[in-house]
Amino acid sequence: MQKLSTCLWFNGNAEEAVDFYTSIFRNSKKGKISRYGEGAPMPKGTVMVAGFELLGHEFMALNGGPQFSFTPAISLVVYCDTQEEIDDYWTKLTSGGKEVQCGWLTDKFGVSWQIVPNALSELMSNKDSVKTQRVMRALLQMIKLDIQKLQDAANEK
């Protein structure tokens, strides 16, 4: 068990969220599930807490009720090696959700994600500030990030 884990608060749909996320990420797995019993704040048998793992990171999905909801102040970042990987995660995670900007999206449960190419870190840390400014300008014009367009911006003459 990790020393640090992420708990995501849902309003009755934690089990659906776990099924959704584990269907998207390779090598993901569902963990232990605890269900509400009689006299609990949710109907008996409803998932109270469900553990799951995505890309080696442990999460807990909690059905806590309507008191809290997700905001973009916290997001999950997925680093991708290829444009195909970006496109795949983007398509799956925006299903029922919405595209935002600069590689950000909100899934159908309200969780914010950033789908980011690994190449972006190198492009943004270039010693040539003119190149990094061009990359930033290109990034700000994008919704889903495009590796080739970011590289082209860095290499403009």
N, C-alpha and C positions, 0 to 999 in steps of 0.2 A: 504494500500500500504506500502511495506517495505521501510525503509529509505535507504537501500543499495540493489542494484539489479545488475545483470550481463547482459551486452550487448554483444551479439555475432554478429560479422560483416560477412555477407555473400555476395556472388556475384551472385545475382539473384535467389538463391534457398532457401531463408529464409522460405518461406511457406512450402516447402518440408521438411526442417529441423524440423520445429515445428511439423508437422504431424508425422514425424519419432520419435522424442523424446517423444511426448505425447502418442504414441502407445506403448512405451516400459515401461514407469513408471506408476505404479498404482497411482490412486488418482491425476493424473496430469490433467491439464486443459488448454485450450486455452483461451487467453484473447482478448483484443481489437486489431483490425487490422486497420491500415491506409494504403491506397494505393496511388501510384503515379498518378497524374493527367496529363493533357496535358502540354507539354513543360518541363517535368521533365527529369532528367538524365536516367531514365528507362522507358520502355514502359508503357503507360497508363494502369492502372489496376493492375500492378505489386505491390506486397506487398512492402511498404516502411518500416513499422515497425509492428511487431507482438509480442504481449505479450503472455507469457505462464508461467505455473508453474509446477515445477517438485519437488516432495517430499517436498512441502512447501516452496521452494525457487523460487522467481520470476526472470524471464529472459525476455530479449527483444531481438528479432531477427531483425536485420537491414539489408536491402539490400542496401549496400553502394557502391558496385562496386568492381573492381579488384585491387584497390590500396593496400589493406591489406589482409593478409591471416593468418591463425592460425599457431601457433608454439607450441611445447611442453613446452615452458616457462610458459604457463598457462595451467592448467588442472582442470577438474572437478573430484572430488573424491566422489565415492559412497561407503559408508560403509555398509557391509553386515553381517548378523547374521549367515548365513549358507552357506555351499558349494553349495547347490542348487541355492541359490540366486546369488552367484558369477557366477556360470555356466550360469544362465539365462541371466544376464546382459551382460556377456562376449559374448555369442553367438549372442545376438541381436545387440549389439553395434559394433561388429567386422564385421557384415554383410556388405560387400562392403568396409570395412576399412581394417586395418591391426593390427595384434598383435605386440606388441613391446617387453617389458621385465619387470619383477618385478611388474606385475599387471597393467602395462600401455598398452593402446591401442589407436589407432587413428581411429575415425569413418569415414564414407564415405564422410563427409563434411570437414575433416581435424581437427576436435576438438579432443584434447587429453583428455583421461579419465584415472582414476586410480580406479580399482575395488578391494577394500581392505576389508579383514575380520576384524570385530571389535576386534577379538582376537589378532590381530597383535600388537596393542598398549600394551596390557598386556605382551605379549611374548617379546617385545622389551624393556620393562621397568623393566624386572626382575632384582632383586638385584644381581643375580649371573651373572657376566659378561661373563663367559664361556658359559652359556646357551644362552645369547643374541648374542654372536658371532656365535654360531652354527645356530641359527635362521637366522641370517643375511647371512651366507654362503648358507643356503638352499634357502632363498629368492632370492639371486643373481643367482641361477641356474634355476629359474622358469620363465616362461612367464606368464601364468595365475596362480594366487596364489592358493595354495592347503592348506587348513586349517590343515588337518590331517598331512601332511608332515612337516608343520611348527611346529606343536605340537610335532611330533615325534623327530624332530631335537632338540627341547628344552629339551626333556626328555632322550636323548641318554646318555648312561653311558660310 
